């Protein structure tokens, strides 16, 4: 399912730092290392664009990828500014990772972060009723599971339909069977695999979903998107996909930065989806 060497080579701290080099944040504010839980990794950063007082902004919670085993929120400043430049308050949480923890701990951490945002983002100028989940790769998997399986937020005393407006995922591994030693250890035993497959929970009540993927992606297969989209349609839910030509697994993330391929506006496409009125026929639950 994954090509580890490709991902590690392209998503090293040095490579991500290069994407952050020209980052600028205008008149906005970045607040770092806010605790959302009691663990050492239970922290998040908030990107707050300048905006009129008294006008709450939509909020994007972005989960970074890294094979559920690597990554740090400060490496994704370019993603934070990509959405804050479009007048979203952006939240990037850290979460615990393999091998220190296994599934579903990192998803539970993600849900804790989302719950914290719902409870506290109003104090930072955000609208708690306009929270959009997003993520890339493993982060898209985490965000999609929180959106699809209501038990993660219910365990925190939250109703999913109160908290999550919608979800947009970049190259997410939504429906795969672990086939490499670390993934088997991370998600196993096999009897548990349905619990880590987003498609298992689609019943038509999930928030609207936008699934983005590049046709040159050899890291996460297209069938992940196709299976999830088909399940959403089968159950009468609300979701759609978009395929970028000539874009691979890393390109779709890089597109959020200054180094993105000309003519590929991933952040713009996500922002448009987040702001568009959703059909009243879209299931919510």
C-alpha positions as CSV (number, residue, x, y, z in Angstrom):
1,X,0.0,0.0,0.0
2,X,2.8,2.4,0.9
3,X,6.2,3.0,-0.7
4,X,8.2,3.8,2.4
5,X,11.4,5.0,0.8
6,X,9.5,7.4,-1.4
7,X,7.6,8.9,1.4
8,X,10.6,9.2,3.7
9,X,12.8,10.8,1.0
10,X,10.2,13.4,0.1
11,X,8.8,14.2,3.5
12,X,11.9,14.6,5.6
13,X,12.1,17.5,8.0
14,X,14.7,19.1,5.6
15,X,12.4,18.8,2.7
16,X,9.4,20.2,4.6
17,X,11.6,23.0,6.0
18,X,12.3,24.1,2.4
19,X,8.6,24.4,1.8
20,X,8.4,26.6,4.9
21,X,11.3,28.9,4.0
22,X,9.3,31.6,2.2
23,X,6.3,31.3,4.6
24,X,4.9,34.6,5.7
25,X,1.9,35.3,7.7
26,X,0.9,38.9,7.1
27,X,-0.8,40.6,10.0
28,X,-2.0,37.4,11.5
29,X,-0.9,35.5,14.5
30,X,0.5,32.0,15.2
31,X,0.0,30.5,18.6
32,X,2.0,27.4,19.2
33,X,2.1,24.4,21.6
34,X,-1.4,24.8,23.0
35,X,-2.2,21.6,25.1
36,X,-5.4,19.8,24.0
37,X,-4.7,16.9,26.4
38,X,-2.4,15.8,29.1
39,X,0.2,13.9,27.1
40,X,3.5,15.4,25.9
41,X,2.4,15.2,22.3
42,X,-1.1,16.5,22.9
43,X,-0.4,19.9,21.5
44,X,-1.6,22.0,18.6
45,X,-0.7,25.2,16.7
46,X,-3.3,27.8,15.7
47,X,-3.0,30.1,12.7
48,X,-5.2,33.2,13.1
49,X,-5.5,35.5,10.1
50,X,-6.3,39.2,10.6
51,X,-10.1,39.6,10.5
52,X,-12.7,42.1,11.7
53,X,-13.5,41.9,15.4
54,X,-16.8,40.1,16.1
55,X,-16.7,38.1,12.8
56,X,-16.0,34.5,13.6
57,X,-14.1,32.6,10.9
58,X,-14.4,29.1,9.5
59,X,-11.9,26.6,11.0
60,X,-9.8,24.0,9.3
61,X,-8.2,21.2,11.4
62,X,-5.4,19.7,9.3
63,X,-3.8,16.4,10.1
64,X,-0.4,15.8,8.6
65,X,0.7,12.4,7.3
66,X,3.8,10.3,7.8
67,X,2.8,6.7,7.8
68,X,1.3,7.1,11.3
69,X,4.9,7.0,12.6
70,X,6.5,10.4,11.9
71,X,5.9,14.1,11.5
72,X,5.6,17.2,13.6
73,X,3.1,20.1,13.4
74,X,5.8,22.7,13.1
75,X,6.9,21.1,9.8
76,X,3.6,22.1,8.2
77,X,3.6,25.8,8.6
78,X,3.1,26.0,4.8
79,X,-0.2,24.2,5.2
80,X,-1.3,26.4,8.1
81,X,-0.6,29.5,6.0
82,X,-2.2,28.0,2.9
83,X,-5.6,28.1,4.6
84,X,-5.1,31.1,6.8
85,X,-4.3,33.1,3.6
86,X,-7.8,32.1,2.5
87,X,-9.3,33.5,5.8
88,X,-9.6,30.3,7.7
89,X,-8.4,29.8,11.2
90,X,-6.2,26.8,10.9
91,X,-5.3,24.2,13.5
92,X,-2.5,21.7,13.1
93,X,-2.4,19.1,15.9
94,X,0.4,16.7,16.8
95,X,-0.6,13.1,17.8
96,X,1.1,10.1,19.2
97,X,2.7,7.7,16.7
98,X,3.8,4.2,16.1
99,X,5.7,2.4,17.5
100,X,5.0,4.1,20.8
101,X,1.3,3.5,20.2
102,X,-0.8,1.5,17.8
103,X,-4.2,2.0,16.2
104,X,-6.6,3.5,17.3
105,X,-4.6,5.7,19.6
106,X,-3.6,8.2,17.0
107,X,-7.2,8.5,15.8
108,X,-8.3,9.0,19.4
109,X,-5.7,11.8,19.8
110,X,-7.1,13.4,16.6
111,X,-10.6,13.3,18.0
112,X,-9.4,14.9,21.3
113,X,-7.9,17.7,19.3
114,X,-11.1,18.2,17.3
115,X,-13.1,18.2,20.5
116,X,-10.8,20.8,22.0
117,X,-11.2,23.0,19.0
118,X,-15.0,22.8,19.3
119,X,-14.8,23.8,22.9
120,X,-12.2,26.5,22.7
121,X,-11.9,28.0,19.2
122,X,-14.5,30.7,19.7
123,X,-12.0,32.4,22.1
124,X,-9.5,32.6,19.1
125,X,-12.1,34.1,16.7
126,X,-13.3,30.8,15.2
127,X,-16.8,29.6,14.6
128,X,-17.2,26.2,16.5
129,X,-20.1,25.4,14.1
130,X,-18.0,25.7,11.0
131,X,-15.2,23.2,11.7
132,X,-13.7,21.5,8.6
133,X,-11.5,18.4,8.8
134,X,-8.6,17.9,6.4
135,X,-5.5,15.8,6.0
136,X,-2.9,14.3,3.8
137,X,-2.1,10.6,3.5
138,X,-2.1,9.0,7.0
139,X,-3.5,12.3,8.2
140,X,-6.4,12.0,5.8
141,X,-7.0,8.5,7.1
142,X,-7.2,9.9,10.7
143,X,-9.5,12.8,9.7
144,X,-11.8,10.5,7.6
145,X,-12.2,8.0,10.4
146,X,-13.1,10.8,12.9
147,X,-15.7,12.0,10.3
148,X,-17.0,8.6,9.4
149,X,-17.1,6.8,12.8
150,X,-19.1,8.8,15.3
151,X,-17.9,6.8,18.3
152,X,-14.6,8.8,18.5
153,X,-16.3,12.0,19.3
154,X,-19.1,10.3,21.2
155,X,-16.5,9.0,23.6
156,X,-15.7,12.6,24.4
157,X,-19.3,13.6,24.9
158,X,-19.7,15.2,21.5
159,X,-22.2,14.5,18.7
160,X,-20.4,14.4,15.3
161,X,-23.0,16.5,13.5
162,X,-22.6,19.3,16.0
163,X,-18.8,19.3,15.6
164,X,-17.8,18.4,12.0
165,X,-19.1,20.4,9.0
166,X,-17.3,18.4,6.3
167,X,-14.0,16.6,5.4
168,X,-11.5,17.0,2.6
169,X,-8.7,14.4,2.2
170,X,-5.6,14.4,0.1
171,X,-4.4,10.9,-1.1
172,X,-5.9,9.1,1.9
173,X,-5.6,5.4,2.5
174,X,-9.2,4.9,3.3
175,X,-9.8,1.3,2.5
176,X,-6.6,-0.9,2.5
177,X,-5.5,-4.1,4.1
178,X,-2.2,-3.9,5.9
179,X,0.4,-6.0,4.0
180,X,3.8,-4.8,5.4
181,X,5.2,-5.8,8.8
182,X,5.0,-2.4,10.5
183,X,1.4,-1.9,9.2
184,X,0.3,-5.4,10.3
185,X,1.8,-4.7,13.7
186,X,0.2,-1.2,13.8
187,X,-3.3,-2.2,12.9
188,X,-3.5,-5.9,13.6
189,X,-4.6,-8.5,14.3
190,X,-6.6,-9.1,11.1
191,X,-9.9,-9.2,12.9
192,X,-9.4,-5.5,13.8
193,X,-8.8,-4.4,10.2
194,X,-12.5,-3.4,9.5
195,X,-12.2,-0.9,12.4
196,X,-9.4,1.0,10.5
197,X,-11.1,1.0,7.2
198,X,-13.2,4.1,6.7
199,X,-15.6,2.3,4.4
200,X,-16.7,0.1,7.2
201,X,-18.6,3.1,8.8
202,X,-20.3,4.7,5.9
203,X,-24.1,4.6,6.3
204,X,-25.1,7.8,4.6
205,X,-25.0,10.0,7.7
206,X,-21.3,11.1,7.4
207,X,-20.5,14.7,6.8
208,X,-19.9,15.7,3.2
209,X,-16.5,14.5,1.9
210,X,-14.2,15.7,-0.8
211,X,-11.6,13.1,-1.9
212,X,-8.6,14.4,-3.8
213,X,-5.9,12.3,-5.5
214,X,-3.2,12.6,-8.1
215,X,-3.1,10.2,-11.0
216,X,0.7,9.7,-10.7
217,X,0.4,8.5,-7.0
218,X,2.0,5.1,-6.6
219,X,2.1,5.3,-2.8
220,X,-1.6,5.2,-2.0
221,X,-3.7,3.4,-4.7
222,X,-6.6,5.0,-6.4
223,X,-8.9,2.2,-5.2
224,X,-8.9,3.7,-1.7
225,X,-10.7,6.8,-3.1
226,X,-12.9,4.7,-5.4
227,X,-14.1,2.4,-2.7
228,X,-14.9,5.2,-0.3
229,X,-16.7,7.2,-3.0
230,X,-18.7,4.2,-4.1
231,X,-19.7,3.4,-0.5
232,X,-20.9,7.0,0.1
233,X,-23.0,6.9,-3.1
234,X,-24.4,3.4,-2.3
235,X,-25.5,4.6,1.1
236,X,-27.0,7.9,-0.2
237,X,-24.4,10.1,1.5
238,X,-22.8,13.2,0.3
239,X,-19.3,13.0,-1.3
240,X,-17.3,13.5,-4.5
241,X,-13.8,13.1,-5.8
242,X,-11.4,15.0,-7.9
243,X,-8.4,13.7,-9.7
244,X,-5.4,15.9,-10.5
245,X,-3.4,15.0,-13.7
246,X,0.3,14.5,-13.4
247,X,0.4,14.8,-9.6
248,X,1.8,12.2,-7.3
249,X,1.5,11.5,-3.6
250,X,4.0,14.2,-2.5
251,X,3.0,16.7,-5.2
252,X,-0.5,17.0,-3.8
253,X,0.9,18.1,-0.5
254,X,3.5,20.4,-2.0
255,X,0.7,22.0,-3.9
256,X,-0.3,23.7,-0.6
257,X,3.0,25.6,-0.7
258,X,4.9,28.1,-2.9
259,X,6.5,25.1,-4.7
260,X,3.3,23.6,-6.0
261,X,2.8,22.8,-9.7
262,X,1.5,25.7,-11.7
263,X,-2.2,25.5,-12.3
264,X,-2.9,23.0,-9.4
265,X,-4.8,24.9,-6.7
266,X,-5.4,22.2,-4.1
267,X,-6.0,24.7,-1.2
268,X,-8.3,26.8,-3.4
269,X,-10.3,23.7,-4.3
270,X,-10.6,22.7,-0.7
271,X,-11.6,26.2,0.4
272,X,-14.3,26.3,-2.2
273,X,-15.7,23.0,-1.0
274,X,-15.6,24.1,2.6
275,X,-17.5,27.3,1.8
276,X,-20.1,26.1,-0.6
277,X,-23.6,25.4,0.6
278,X,-24.2,21.7,1.2
279,X,-27.3,20.1,-0.2
280,X,-30.0,19.5,2.3
281,X,-30.2,15.9,1.1
282,X,-26.7,15.3,2.4
283,X,-26.9,12.9,5.3
284,X,-25.7,14.1,8.7
285,X,-25.5,12.2,12.0
